[in-house]
Amino acid sequence: MCAHNPPCPTAMAPDREAARSVAHRPEQGWCRLCNGVVQFEDTGVLLPDGRLIPPCRDALAGRPS
């Protein structure tokens, strides 16, 4: 999927969220990365195969409400 040089991490790589954003919808709270991952502002992740990685609650603990 990725045409960047050097290539971005794959969707299955541990550092998958380091891939470049190709579609950003801040008003909806998500962005799509070039590896097919959809990353949500609450830190949740949707993988290209449909699996969901839930939000990291530690990251949310420091956010003001």
PDBQT receptor file of N, H, CA, C and O in Angstrom, charges set to zero:
ATOM      1  N   MET A   1       0.800  -1.195   0.000  1.00  0.00    +0.000 N 
ATOM      2  CA  MET A   1       0.000   0.000   0.000  1.00  0.00    +0.000 C 
ATOM      3  C   MET A   1       0.847   1.267   0.000  1.00  0.00    +0.000 C 
ATOM      4  O   MET A   1       0.528   2.225  -0.704  1.00  0.00    +0.000 OA
ATOM      5  N   CYS A   2       1.905   1.280   0.770  1.00  0.00    +0.000 N 
ATOM      6  H   CYS A   2       2.164   0.501   1.342  1.00  0.00    +0.000 HD
ATOM      7  CA  CYS A   2       2.692   2.491   0.968  1.00  0.00    +0.000 C 
ATOM      8  C   CYS A   2       3.678   2.710  -0.173  1.00  0.00    +0.000 C 
ATOM      9  O   CYS A   2       4.428   1.809  -0.549  1.00  0.00    +0.000 OA
ATOM     10  N   ALA A   3       3.661   3.919  -0.714  1.00  0.00    +0.000 N 
ATOM     11  H   ALA A   3       3.051   4.651  -0.409  1.00  0.00    +0.000 HD
ATOM     12  CA  ALA A   3       4.594   4.285  -1.779  1.00  0.00    +0.000 C 
ATOM     13  C   ALA A   3       5.688   5.217  -1.272  1.00  0.00    +0.000 C 
ATOM     14  O   ALA A   3       6.482   5.722  -2.065  1.00  0.00    +0.000 OA
ATOM     15  N   HIS A   4       5.741   5.454   0.046  1.00  0.00    +0.000 N 
ATOM     16  H   HIS A   4       5.096   5.043   0.691  1.00  0.00    +0.000 HD
ATOM     17  CA  HIS A   4       6.757   6.341   0.611  1.00  0.00    +0.000 C 
ATOM     18  C   HIS A   4       8.120   5.670   0.608  1.00  0.00    +0.000 C 
ATOM     19  O   HIS A   4       8.226   4.444   0.615  1.00  0.00    +0.000 OA
ATOM     20  N   ASN A   5       9.158   6.491   0.599  1.00  0.00    +0.000 N 
ATOM     21  H   ASN A   5       9.073   7.487   0.593  1.00  0.00    +0.000 HD
ATOM     22  CA  ASN A   5      10.520   5.975   0.617  1.00  0.00    +0.000 C 
ATOM     23  C   ASN A   5      11.252   6.640   1.770  1.00  0.00    +0.000 C 
ATOM     24  O   ASN A   5      11.449   7.855   1.720  1.00  0.00    +0.000 OA
ATOM     25  N   PRO A   6      11.663   5.930   2.792  1.00  0.00    +0.000 N 
ATOM     26  CA  PRO A   6      11.474   4.507   3.034  1.00  0.00    +0.000 C 
ATOM     27  C   PRO A   6      10.003   4.199   3.337  1.00  0.00    +0.000 C 
ATOM     28  O   PRO A   6       9.251   5.078   3.757  1.00  0.00    +0.000 OA
ATOM     29  N   PRO A   7       9.607   2.954   3.120  1.00  0.00    +0.000 N 
ATOM     30  CA  PRO A   7       8.206   2.587   3.327  1.00  0.00    +0.000 C 
ATOM     31  C   PRO A   7       7.788   2.734   4.794  1.00  0.00    +0.000 C 
ATOM     32  O   PRO A   7       8.588   2.530   5.707  1.00  0.00    +0.000 OA
ATOM     33  N   CYS A   8       6.551   3.081   4.993  1.00  0.00    +0.000 N 
ATOM     34  H   CYS A   8       5.900   3.246   4.251  1.00  0.00    +0.000 HD
ATOM     35  CA  CYS A   8       5.981   3.180   6.334  1.00  0.00    +0.000 C 
ATOM     36  C   CYS A   8       5.779   1.779   6.914  1.00  0.00    +0.000 C 
ATOM     37  O   CYS A   8       5.737   0.798   6.171  1.00  0.00    +0.000 OA
ATOM     38  N   PRO A   9       5.653   1.686   8.237  1.00  0.00    +0.000 N 
ATOM     39  CA  PRO A   9       5.400   0.377   8.858  1.00  0.00    +0.000 C 
ATOM     40  C   PRO A   9       4.087  -0.225   8.352  1.00  0.00    +0.000 C 
ATOM     41  O   PRO A   9       3.144   0.502   8.039  1.00  0.00    +0.000 OA
ATOM     42  N   THR A  10       4.035  -1.534   8.277  1.00  0.00    +0.000 N 
ATOM     43  H   THR A  10       4.801  -2.124   8.532  1.00  0.00    +0.000 HD
ATOM     44  CA  THR A  10       2.814  -2.218   7.855  1.00  0.00    +0.000 C 
ATOM     45  C   THR A  10       1.766  -2.128   8.958  1.00  0.00    +0.000 C 
ATOM     46  O   THR A  10       2.066  -1.736  10.086  1.00  0.00    +0.000 OA
ATOM     47  N   ALA A  11       0.547  -2.492   8.624  1.00  0.00    +0.000 N 
ATOM     48  H   ALA A  11       0.303  -2.810   7.708  1.00  0.00    +0.000 HD
ATOM     49  CA  ALA A  11      -0.547  -2.458   9.586  1.00  0.00    +0.000 C 
ATOM     50  C   ALA A  11      -0.334  -3.440  10.732  1.00  0.00    +0.000 C 
ATOM     51  O   ALA A  11      -0.895  -3.248  11.811  1.00  0.00    +0.000 OA
ATOM     52  N   MET A  12       0.453  -4.473  10.529  1.00  0.00    +0.000 N 
ATOM     53  H   MET A  12       0.910  -4.628   9.652  1.00  0.00    +0.000 HD
ATOM     54  CA  MET A  12       0.687  -5.470  11.566  1.00  0.00    +0.000 C 
ATOM     55  C   MET A  12       1.947  -5.196  12.381  1.00  0.00    +0.000 C 
ATOM     56  O   MET A  12       2.210  -5.900  13.356  1.00  0.00    +0.000 OA
ATOM     57  N   ALA A  13       2.725  -4.197  12.004  1.00  0.00    +0.000 N 
ATOM     58  H   ALA A  13       2.511  -3.625  11.211  1.00  0.00    +0.000 HD
ATOM     59  CA  ALA A  13       3.958  -3.876  12.723  1.00  0.00    +0.000 C 
ATOM     60  C   ALA A  13       3.630  -3.198  14.055  1.00  0.00    +0.000 C 
ATOM     61  O   ALA A  13       2.626  -2.494  14.158  1.00  0.00    +0.000 OA
ATOM     62  N   PRO A  14       4.461  -3.402  15.067  1.00  0.00    +0.000 N 
ATOM     63  CA  PRO A  14       4.215  -2.768  16.364  1.00  0.00    +0.000 C 
ATOM     64  C   PRO A  14       4.178  -1.236  16.289  1.00  0.00    +0.000 C 
ATOM     65  O   PRO A  14       3.491  -0.589  17.080  1.00  0.00    +0.000 OA
ATOM     66  N   ASP A  15       4.913  -0.665  15.342  1.00  0.00    +0.000 N 
ATOM     67  H   ASP A  15       5.471  -1.190  14.700  1.00  0.00    +0.000 HD
ATOM     68  CA  ASP A  15       4.949   0.798  15.197  1.00  0.00    +0.000 C 
ATOM     69  C   ASP A  15       4.032   1.283  14.072  1.00  0.00    +0.000 C 
ATOM     70  O   ASP A  15       4.312   2.306  13.447  1.00  0.00    +0.000 OA
ATOM     71  N   ARG A  16       2.939   0.558  13.808  1.00  0.00    +0.000 N 
ATOM     72  H   ARG A  16       2.711  -0.273  14.316  1.00  0.00    +0.000 HD
ATOM     73  CA  ARG A  16       2.011   0.851  12.707  1.00  0.00    +0.000 C 
ATOM     74  C   ARG A  16       1.513   2.293  12.705  1.00  0.00    +0.000 C 
ATOM     75  O   ARG A  16       1.235   2.843  11.640  1.00  0.00    +0.000 OA
ATOM     76  N   GLU A  17       1.395   2.917  13.881  1.00  0.00    +0.000 N 
ATOM     77  H   GLU A  17       1.622   2.470  14.747  1.00  0.00    +0.000 HD
ATOM     78  CA  GLU A  17       0.854   4.271  13.973  1.00  0.00    +0.000 C 
ATOM     79  C   GLU A  17       1.854   5.334  13.534  1.00  0.00    +0.000 C 
ATOM     80  O   GLU A  17       1.524   6.520  13.513  1.00  0.00    +0.000 OA
ATOM     81  N   ALA A  18       3.077   4.923  13.180  1.00  0.00    +0.000 N 
ATOM     82  H   ALA A  18       3.345   3.960  13.197  1.00  0.00    +0.000 HD
ATOM     83  CA  ALA A  18       4.077   5.852  12.671  1.00  0.00    +0.000 C 
ATOM     84  C   ALA A  18       3.914   6.087  11.168  1.00  0.00    +0.000 C 
ATOM     85  O   ALA A  18       4.616   6.921  10.596  1.00  0.00    +0.000 OA
ATOM     86  N   ALA A  19       3.001   5.367  10.526  1.00  0.00    +0.000 N 
ATOM     87  H   ALA A  19       2.430   4.689  10.991  1.00  0.00    +0.000 HD
ATOM     88  CA  ALA A  19       2.761   5.561   9.087  1.00  0.00    +0.000 C 
ATOM     89  C   ALA A  19       2.178   6.956   8.848  1.00  0.00    +0.000 C 
ATOM     90  O   ALA A  19       1.610   7.562   9.756  1.00  0.00    +0.000 OA
ATOM     91  N   ARG A  20       2.320   7.443   7.652  1.00  0.00    +0.000 N 
ATOM     92  H   ARG A  20       2.782   6.950   6.914  1.00  0.00    +0.000 HD
ATOM     93  CA  ARG A  20       1.832   8.791   7.305  1.00  0.00    +0.000 C 
ATOM     94  C   ARG A  20       0.323   8.813   7.113  1.00  0.00    +0.000 C 
ATOM     95  O   ARG A  20      -0.274   7.852   6.628  1.00  0.00    +0.000 OA
ATOM     96  N   SER A  21      -0.272   9.914   7.499  1.00  0.00    +0.000 N 
ATOM     97  H   SER A  21       0.213  10.694   7.893  1.00  0.00    +0.000 HD
ATOM     98  CA  SER A  21      -1.704  10.108   7.336  1.00  0.00    +0.000 C 
ATOM     99  C   SER A  21      -2.011  10.452   5.879  1.00  0.00    +0.000 C 
ATOM    100  O   SER A  21      -1.346  11.296   5.280  1.00  0.00    +0.000 OA
ATOM    101  N   VAL A  22      -3.027   9.788   5.314  1.00  0.00    +0.000 N 
ATOM    102  H   VAL A  22      -3.567   9.102   5.801  1.00  0.00    +0.000 HD
ATOM    103  CA  VAL A  22      -3.442  10.080   3.941  1.00  0.00    +0.000 C 
ATOM    104  C   VAL A  22      -4.845  10.670   3.881  1.00  0.00    +0.000 C 
ATOM    105  O   VAL A  22      -5.248  11.212   2.852  1.00  0.00    +0.000 OA
ATOM    106  N   ALA A  23      -5.589  10.567   4.976  1.00  0.00    +0.000 N 
ATOM    107  H   ALA A  23      -5.261  10.126   5.812  1.00  0.00    +0.000 HD
ATOM    108  CA  ALA A  23      -6.910  11.192   5.074  1.00  0.00    +0.000 C 
ATOM    109  C   ALA A  23      -7.111  11.572   6.530  1.00  0.00    +0.000 C 
ATOM    110  O   ALA A  23      -6.983  10.728   7.417  1.00  0.00    +0.000 OA
ATOM    111  N   HIS A  24      -7.423  12.831   6.780  1.00  0.00    +0.000 N 
ATOM    112  H   HIS A  24      -7.527  13.516   6.059  1.00  0.00    +0.000 HD
ATOM    113  CA  HIS A  24      -7.555  13.323   8.143  1.00  0.00    +0.000 C 
ATOM    114  C   HIS A  24      -8.906  13.992   8.295  1.00  0.00    +0.000 C 
ATOM    115  O   HIS A  24      -9.219  14.933   7.566  1.00  0.00    +0.000 OA
ATOM    116  N   ARG A  25      -9.701  13.522   9.226  1.00  0.00    +0.000 N 
ATOM    117  H   ARG A  25      -9.447  12.758   9.819  1.00  0.00    +0.000 HD
ATOM    118  CA  ARG A  25     -11.034  14.067   9.476  1.00  0.00    +0.000 C 
ATOM    119  C   ARG A  25     -11.155  14.451  10.952  1.00  0.00    +0.000 C 
ATOM    120  O   ARG A  25     -11.804  13.746  11.725  1.00  0.00    +0.000 OA
ATOM    121  N   PRO A  26     -10.529  15.574  11.345  1.00  0.00    +0.000 N 
ATOM    122  CA  PRO A  26     -10.551  15.956  12.759  1.00  0.00    +0.000 C 
ATOM    123  C   PRO A  26     -11.957  16.216  13.292  1.00  0.00    +0.000 C 
ATOM    124  O   PRO A  26     -12.221  15.998  14.474  1.00  0.00    +0.000 OA
ATOM    125  N   GLU A  27     -12.858  16.678  12.434  1.00  0.00    +0.000 N 
ATOM    126  H   GLU A  27     -12.644  16.854  11.473  1.00  0.00    +0.000 HD
ATOM    127  CA  GLU A  27     -14.228  16.934  12.879  1.00  0.00    +0.000 C 
ATOM    128  C   GLU A  27     -14.960  15.637  13.235  1.00  0.00    +0.000 C 
ATOM    129  O   GLU A  27     -15.950  15.654  13.967  1.00  0.00    +0.000 OA
ATOM    130  N   GLN A  28     -14.460  14.510  12.706  1.00  0.00    +0.000 N 
ATOM    131  H   GLN A  28     -13.656  14.496  12.111  1.00  0.00    +0.000 HD
ATOM    132  CA  GLN A  28     -15.040  13.202  13.005  1.00  0.00    +0.000 C 
ATOM    133  C   GLN A  28     -14.163  12.403  13.966  1.00  0.00    +0.000 C 
ATOM    134  O   GLN A  28     -14.574  11.350  14.453  1.00  0.00    +0.000 OA
ATOM    135  N   GLY A  29     -12.971  12.897  14.237  1.00  0.00    +0.000 N 
ATOM    136  H   GLY A  29     -12.637  13.753  13.841  1.00  0.00    +0.000 HD
ATOM    137  CA  GLY A  29     -12.101  12.253  15.216  1.00  0.00    +0.000 C 
ATOM    138  C   GLY A  29     -11.286  11.080  14.722  1.00  0.00    +0.000 C 
ATOM    139  O   GLY A  29     -10.977  10.184  15.507  1.00  0.00    +0.000 OA
ATOM    140  N   TRP A  30     -10.920  11.050  13.430  1.00  0.00    +0.000 N 
ATOM    141  H   TRP A  30     -11.171  11.778  12.792  1.00  0.00    +0.000 HD
ATOM    142  CA  TRP A  30     -10.131   9.935  12.924  1.00  0.00    +0.000 C 
ATOM    143  C   TRP A  30      -9.226  10.387  11.781  1.00  0.00    +0.000 C 
ATOM    144  O   TRP A  30      -9.403  11.456  11.197  1.00  0.00    +0.000 OA
ATOM    145  N   CYS A  31      -8.249   9.529  11.489  1.00  0.00    +0.000 N 
ATOM    146  H   CYS A  31      -8.105   8.661  11.964  1.00  0.00    +0.000 HD
ATOM    147  CA  CYS A  31      -7.423   9.688  10.292  1.00  0.00    +0.000 C 
ATOM    148  C   CYS A  31      -7.097   8.302   9.757  1.00  0.00    +0.000 C 
ATOM    149  O   CYS A  31      -7.049   7.329  10.509  1.00  0.00    +0.000 OA
ATOM    150  N   ARG A  32      -6.872   8.224   8.450  1.00  0.00    +0.000 N 
ATOM    151  H   ARG A  32      -6.910   9.015   7.839  1.00  0.00    +0.000 HD
ATOM    152  CA  ARG A  32      -6.469   6.953   7.824  1.00  0.00    +0.000 C 
ATOM    153  C   ARG A  32      -5.012   7.064   7.463  1.00  0.00    +0.000 C 
ATOM    154  O   ARG A  32      -4.575   8.058   6.883  1.00  0.00    +0.000 OA
ATOM    155  N   LEU A  33      -4.264   6.041   7.808  1.00  0.00    +0.000 N 
ATOM    156  H   LEU A  33      -4.619   5.234   8.279  1.00  0.00    +0.000 HD
ATOM    157  CA  LEU A  33      -2.833   6.005   7.527  1.00  0.00    +0.000 C 
ATOM    158  C   LEU A  33      -2.580   5.258   6.228  1.00  0.00    +0.000 C 
ATOM    159  O   LEU A  33      -3.433   4.496   5.772  1.00  0.00    +0.000 OA
ATOM    160  N   CYS A  34      -1.420   5.470   5.633  1.00  0.00    +0.000 N 
ATOM    161  H   CYS A  34      -0.727   6.088   6.003  1.00  0.00    +0.000 HD
ATOM    162  CA  CYS A  34      -1.127   4.864   4.332  1.00  0.00    +0.000 C 
ATOM    163  C   CYS A  34      -1.050   3.340   4.391  1.00  0.00    +0.000 C 
ATOM    164  O   CYS A  34      -1.093   2.685   3.349  1.00  0.00    +0.000 OA
ATOM    165  N   ASN A  35      -0.938   2.774   5.568  1.00  0.00    +0.000 N 
ATOM    166  H   ASN A  35      -0.902   3.307   6.414  1.00  0.00    +0.000 HD
ATOM    167  CA  ASN A  35      -0.910   1.312   5.697  1.00  0.00    +0.000 C 
ATOM    168  C   ASN A  35      -2.311   0.725   5.878  1.00  0.00    +0.000 C 
ATOM    169  O   ASN A  35      -2.451  -0.474   6.122  1.00  0.00    +0.000 OA
ATOM    170  N   GLY A  36      -3.351   1.564   5.759  1.00  0.00    +0.000 N 
ATOM    171  H   GLY A  36      -3.237   2.537   5.561  1.00  0.00    +0.000 HD
ATOM    172  CA  GLY A  36      -4.721   1.091   5.843  1.00  0.00    +0.000 C 
ATOM    173  C   GLY A  36      -5.327   1.146   7.234  1.00  0.00    +0.000 C 
ATOM    174  O   GLY A  36      -6.503   0.826   7.406  1.00  0.00    +0.000 OA
ATOM    175  N   VAL A  37      -4.550   1.544   8.226  1.00  0.00    +0.000 N 
ATOM    176  H   VAL A  37      -3.595   1.803   8.087  1.00  0.00    +0.000 HD
ATOM    177  CA  VAL A  37      -5.024   1.648   9.600  1.00  0.00    +0.000 C 
ATOM    178  C   VAL A  37      -5.857   2.921   9.750  1.00  0.00    +0.000 C 
ATOM    179  O   VAL A  37      -5.501   3.971   9.214  1.00  0.00    +0.000 OA
ATOM    180  N   VAL A  38      -6.968   2.821  10.482  1.00  0.00    +0.000 N 
ATOM    181  H   VAL A  38      -7.257   1.969  10.918  1.00  0.00    +0.000 HD
ATOM    182  CA  VAL A  38      -7.745   4.005  10.851  1.00  0.00    +0.000 C 
ATOM    183  C   VAL A  38      -7.456   4.254  12.323  1.00  0.00    +0.000 C 
ATOM    184  O   VAL A  38      -7.682   3.395  13.175  1.00  0.00    +0.000 OA
ATOM    185  N   GLN A  39      -6.953   5.446  12.600  1.00  0.00    +0.000 N 
ATOM    186  H   GLN A  39      -6.769   6.144  11.909  1.00  0.00    +0.000 HD
ATOM    187  CA  GLN A  39      -6.568   5.807  13.955  1.00  0.00    +0.000 C 
ATOM    188  C   GLN A  39      -7.558   6.847  14.480  1.00  0.00    +0.000 C 
ATOM    189  O   GLN A  39      -7.814   7.857  13.825  1.00  0.00    +0.000 OA
ATOM    190  N   PHE A  40      -8.114   6.591  15.673  1.00  0.00    +0.000 N 
ATOM    191  H   PHE A  40      -7.906   5.771  16.206  1.00  0.00    +0.000 HD
ATOM    192  CA  PHE A  40      -9.094   7.482  16.274  1.00  0.00    +0.000 C 
ATOM    193  C   PHE A  40      -8.433   8.373  17.312  1.00  0.00    +0.000 C 
ATOM    194  O   PHE A  40      -7.425   7.996  17.910  1.00  0.00    +0.000 OA
ATOM    195  N   GLU A  41      -9.001   9.553  17.526  1.00  0.00    +0.000 N 
ATOM    196  H   GLU A  41      -9.819   9.858  17.041  1.00  0.00    +0.000 HD
ATOM    197  CA  GLU A  41      -8.385  10.499  18.456  1.00  0.00    +0.000 C 
ATOM    198  C   GLU A  41      -8.389   9.991  19.896  1.00  0.00    +0.000 C 
ATOM    199  O   GLU A  41      -7.625  10.496  20.719  1.00  0.00    +0.000 OA
ATOM    200  N   ASP A  42      -9.223   9.013  20.221  1.00  0.00    +0.000 N 
ATOM    201  H   ASP A  42      -9.844   8.603  19.553  1.00  0.00    +0.000 HD
ATOM    202  CA  ASP A  42      -9.215   8.439  21.568  1.00  0.00    +0.000 C 
ATOM    203  C   ASP A  42      -8.151   7.356  21.717  1.00  0.00    +0.000 C 
ATOM    204  O   ASP A  42      -8.125   6.654  22.729  1.00  0.00    +0.000 OA
ATOM    205  N   THR A  43      -7.279   7.212  20.731  1.00  0.00    +0.000 N 
ATOM    206  H   THR A  43      -7.300   7.782  19.910  1.00  0.00    +0.000 HD
ATOM    207  CA  THR A  43      -6.163   6.258  20.627  1.00  0.00    +0.000 C 
ATOM    208  C   THR A  43      -6.600   4.868  20.202  1.00  0.00    +0.000 C 
ATOM    209  O   THR A  43      -5.762   3.969  20.133  1.00  0.00    +0.000 OA
ATOM    210  N   GLY A  44      -7.870   4.655  19.916  1.00  0.00    +0.000 N 
ATOM    211  H   GLY A  44      -8.551   5.385  19.972  1.00  0.00    +0.000 HD
ATOM    212  CA  GLY A  44      -8.306   3.371  19.361  1.00  0.00    +0.000 C 
ATOM    213  C   GLY A  44      -7.837   3.239  17.924  1.00  0.00    +0.000 C 
ATOM    214  O   GLY A  44      -7.585   4.237  17.249  1.00  0.00    +0.000 OA
ATOM    215  N   VAL A  45      -7.720   2.004  17.459  1.00  0.00    +0.000 N 
ATOM    216  H   VAL A  45      -7.925   1.193  18.006  1.00  0.00    +0.000 HD
ATOM    217  CA  VAL A  45      -7.209   1.723  16.119  1.00  0.00    +0.000 C 
ATOM    218  C   VAL A  45      -8.075   0.654  15.465  1.00  0.00    +0.000 C 
ATOM    219  O   VAL A  45      -8.426  -0.342  16.097  1.00  0.00    +0.000 OA
ATOM    220  N   LEU A  46      -8.416   0.862  14.205  1.00  0.00    +0.000 N 
ATOM    221  H   LEU A  46      -8.132   1.671  13.691  1.00  0.00    +0.000 HD
ATOM    222  CA  LEU A  46      -9.109  -0.134  13.393  1.00  0.00    +0.000 C 
ATOM    223  C   LEU A  46      -8.128  -0.620  12.335  1.00  0.00    +0.000 C 
ATOM    224  O   LEU A  46      -7.645   0.159  11.514  1.00  0.00    +0.000 OA
ATOM    225  N   LEU A  47      -7.841  -1.920  12.366  1.00  0.00    +0.000 N 
ATOM    226  H   LEU A  47      -8.233  -2.553  13.033  1.00  0.00    +0.000 HD
ATOM    227  CA  LEU A  47      -6.897  -2.501  11.405  1.00  0.00    +0.000 C 
ATOM    228  C   LEU A  47      -7.609  -2.805  10.086  1.00  0.00    +0.000 C 
ATOM    229  O   LEU A  47      -8.833  -2.940  10.067  1.00  0.00    +0.000 OA
ATOM    230  N   PRO A  48      -6.869  -2.914   8.995  1.00  0.00    +0.000 N 
ATOM    231  CA  PRO A  48      -7.486  -3.177   7.685  1.00  0.00    +0.000 C 
ATOM    232  C   PRO A  48      -8.293  -4.474   7.628  1.00  0.00    +0.000 C 
ATOM    233  O   PRO A  48      -9.217  -4.591   6.824  1.00  0.00    +0.000 OA
ATOM    234  N   ASP A  49      -7.952  -5.450   8.476  1.00  0.00    +0.000 N 
ATOM    235  H   ASP A  49      -7.201  -5.356   9.129  1.00  0.00    +0.000 HD
ATOM    236  CA  ASP A  49      -8.695  -6.716   8.462  1.00  0.00    +0.000 C 
ATOM    237  C   ASP A  49      -9.962  -6.660   9.318  1.00  0.00    +0.000 C 
ATOM    238  O   ASP A  49     -10.654  -7.667   9.461  1.00  0.00    +0.000 OA
ATOM    239  N   GLY A  50     -10.272  -5.487   9.891  1.00  0.00    +0.000 N 
ATOM    240  H   GLY A  50      -9.710  -4.668   9.776  1.00  0.00    +0.000 HD
ATOM    241  CA  GLY A  50     -11.489  -5.303  10.668  1.00  0.00    +0.000 C 
ATOM    242  C   GLY A  50     -11.318  -5.453  12.168  1.00  0.00    +0.000 C 
ATOM    243  O   GLY A  50     -12.253  -5.191  12.925  1.00  0.00    +0.000 OA
ATOM    244  N   ARG A  51     -10.139  -5.870  12.609  1.00  0.00    +0.000 N 
ATOM    245  H   ARG A  51      -9.380  -6.083  11.994  1.00  0.00    +0.000 HD
ATOM    246  CA  ARG A  51      -9.917  -5.990  14.053  1.00  0.00    +0.000 C 
ATOM    247  C   ARG A  51      -9.783  -4.614  14.679  1.00  0.00    +0.000 C 
ATOM    248  O   ARG A  51      -9.256  -3.684  14.068  1.00  0.00    +0.000 OA
ATOM    249  N   LEU A  52     -10.267  -4.498  15.904  1.00  0.00    +0.000 N 
ATOM    250  H   LEU A  52     -10.696  -5.253  16.401  1.00  0.00    +0.000 HD
ATOM    251  CA  LEU A  52     -10.225  -3.245  16.643  1.00  0.00    +0.000 C 
ATOM    252  C   LEU A  52      -9.243  -3.361  17.788  1.00  0.00    +0.000 C 
ATOM    253  O   LEU A  52      -9.257  -4.344  18.529  1.00  0.00    +0.000 OA
ATOM    254  N   ILE A  53      -8.397  -2.369  17.935  1.00  0.00    +0.000 N 
ATOM    255  H   ILE A  53      -8.386  -1.570  17.334  1.00  0.00    +0.000 HD
ATOM    256  CA  ILE A  53      -7.518  -2.270  19.098  1.00  0.00    +0.000 C 
ATOM    257  C   ILE A  53      -8.118  -1.166  19.958  1.00  0.00    +0.000 C 
ATOM    258  O   ILE A  53      -8.172  -0.013  19.531  1.00  0.00    +0.000 OA
ATOM    259  N   PRO A  54      -8.570  -1.504  21.164  1.00  0.00    +0.000 N 
ATOM    260  CA  PRO A  54      -9.262  -0.508  21.983  1.00  0.00    +0.000 C 
ATOM    261  C   PRO A  54      -8.351   0.643  22.394  1.00  0.00    +0.000 C 
ATOM    262  O   PRO A  54      -7.126   0.528  22.358  1.00  0.00    +0.000 OA
ATOM    263  N   PRO A  55      -8.971   1.758  22.784  1.00  0.00    +0.000 N 
ATOM    264  CA  PRO A  55      -8.184   2.918  23.219  1.00  0.00    +0.000 C 
ATOM    265  C   PRO A  55      -7.297   2.575  24.411  1.00  0.00    +0.000 C 
ATOM    266  O   PRO A  55      -7.630   1.729  25.241  1.00  0.00    +0.000 OA
ATOM    267  N   CYS A  56      -6.178   3.248  24.465  1.00  0.00    +0.000 N 
ATOM    268  H   CYS A  56      -5.908   3.935  23.791  1.00  0.00    +0.000 HD
ATOM    269  CA  CYS A  56      -5.254   3.102  25.580  1.00  0.00    +0.000 C 
ATOM    270  C   CYS A  56      -5.759   3.985  26.720  1.00  0.00    +0.000 C 
ATOM    271  O   CYS A  56      -5.686   5.211  26.633  1.00  0.00    +0.000 OA
ATOM    272  N   ARG A  57      -6.258   3.386  27.763  1.00  0.00    +0.000 N 
ATOM    273  H   ARG A  57      -6.318   2.390  27.834  1.00  0.00    +0.000 HD
ATOM    274  CA  ARG A  57      -6.854   4.149  28.872  1.00  0.00    +0.000 C 
ATOM    275  C   ARG A  57      -5.820   5.014  29.581  1.00  0.00    +0.000 C 
ATOM    276  O   ARG A  57      -6.185   6.054  30.131  1.00  0.00    +0.000 OA
ATOM    277  N   ASP A  58      -4.541   4.629  29.592  1.00  0.00    +0.000 N 
ATOM    278  H   ASP A  58      -4.245   3.785  29.145  1.00  0.00    +0.000 HD
ATOM    279  CA  ASP A  58      -3.501   5.452  30.219  1.00  0.00    +0.000 C 
ATOM    280  C   ASP A  58      -3.386   6.789  29.500  1.00  0.00    +0.000 C 
ATOM    281  O   ASP A  58      -3.199   7.824  30.140  1.00  0.00    +0.000 OA
ATOM    282  N   ALA A  59      -3.496   6.776  28.181  1.00  0.00    +0.000 N 
ATOM    283  H   ALA A  59      -3.648   5.935  27.661  1.00  0.00    +0.000 HD
ATOM    284  CA  ALA A  59      -3.387   8.012  27.399  1.00  0.00    +0.000 C 
ATOM    285  C   ALA A  59      -4.575   8.925  27.675  1.00  0.00    +0.000 C 
ATOM    286  O   ALA A  59      -4.438  10.148  27.642  1.00  0.00    +0.000 OA
ATOM    287  N   LEU A  60      -5.735   8.343  27.946  1.00  0.00    +0.000 N 
ATOM    288  H   LEU A  60      -5.847   7.349  27.973  1.00  0.00    +0.000 HD
ATOM    289  CA  LEU A  60      -6.932   9.136  28.193  1.00  0.00    +0.000 C 
ATOM    290  C   LEU A  60      -6.967   9.709  29.601  1.00  0.00    +0.000 C 
ATOM    291  O   LEU A  60      -7.655  10.701  29.845  1.00  0.00    +0.000 OA
ATOM    292  N   ALA A  61      -6.241   9.107  30.525  1.00  0.00    +0.000 N 
ATOM    293  H   ALA A  61      -5.682   8.302  30.326  1.00  0.00    +0.000 HD
ATOM    294  CA  ALA A  61      -6.284   9.533  31.923  1.00  0.00    +0.000 C 
ATOM    295  C   ALA A  61      -5.782  10.965  32.102  1.00  0.00    +0.000 C 
ATOM    296  O   ALA A  61      -6.266  11.684  32.975  1.00  0.00    +0.000 OA
ATOM    297  N   GLY A  62      -4.824  11.380  31.289  1.00  0.00    +0.000 N 
ATOM    298  H   GLY A  62      -4.431  10.795  30.579  1.00  0.00    +0.000 HD
ATOM    299  CA  GLY A  62      -4.266  12.714  31.430  1.00  0.00    +0.000 C 
ATOM    300  C   GLY A  62      -4.997  13.789  30.673  1.00  0.00    +0.000 C 
ATOM    301  O   GLY A  62      -4.628  14.959  30.775  1.00  0.00    +0.000 OA
ATOM    302  N   ARG A  63      -6.032  13.438  29.906  1.00  0.00    +0.000 N 
ATOM    303  H   ARG A  63      -6.331  12.488  29.824  1.00  0.00    +0.000 HD
ATOM    304  CA  ARG A  63      -6.767  14.413  29.107  1.00  0.00    +0.000 C 
ATOM    305  C   ARG A  63      -7.821  15.118  29.941  1.00  0.00    +0.000 C 
ATOM    306  O   ARG A  63      -8.541  14.478  30.708  1.00  0.00    +0.000 OA
ATOM    307  N   PRO A  64      -7.914  16.434  29.796  1.00  0.00    +0.000 N 
ATOM    308  CA  PRO A  64      -8.985  17.143  30.507  1.00  0.00    +0.000 C 
ATOM    309  C   PRO A  64     -10.337  16.794  29.921  1.00  0.00    +0.000 C 
ATOM    310  O   PRO A  64     -10.446  16.523  28.725  1.00  0.00    +0.000 OA
ATOM    311  N   SER A  65     -11.372  16.797  30.754  1.00  0.00    +0.000 N 
ATOM    312  H   SER A  65     -11.284  17.017  31.726  1.00  0.00    +0.000 HD
ATOM    313  CA  SER A  65     -12.711  16.469  30.258  1.00  0.00    +0.000 C 
ATOM    314  C   SER A  65     -13.485  17.696  29.844  1.00  0.00    +0.000 C 
ATOM    315  O   SER A  65     -14.629  17.585  29.404  1.00  0.00    +0.000 OA
TER     316      SER A  65
